Amino acid sequence: MKTYKITVDIYGNNFETQPRYRIFVDGNLLTERDFIWHPKKIYISEQIYVNLEPGGHCLSIEQISGTPDSIIARNITLDDQPSSLHFVTS
């Protein structure tokens, strides 16, 4: 098992009430937050450290409240290298 840094930029998009979202890796809840910042001026860069076995993994962001589709995930990295929601560790 090895520790990896996952980074993902979370943007708010056209919301009236603050959306809440959760971040999972392989179905395990890592964090739950309210997006409280102005949606057109700022984003959150989540930096999450996880211990993972070698193999395929899945990062998922689930919006649980607020205007539908008001949370957008971009710029996913794994140990500072471009990645995606589905990634492989060695």
Buried (B, 14 or more C-beta within 10 A) or exposed (E): EEEBEBBBBBBBEEBEEBBBBBBBBBEEEBEEBEBEBEBEEEBBEBEBEBEBEEEEBEBEBEBEBBBEEBBBBEEBBBEEEEBEEEBEBE
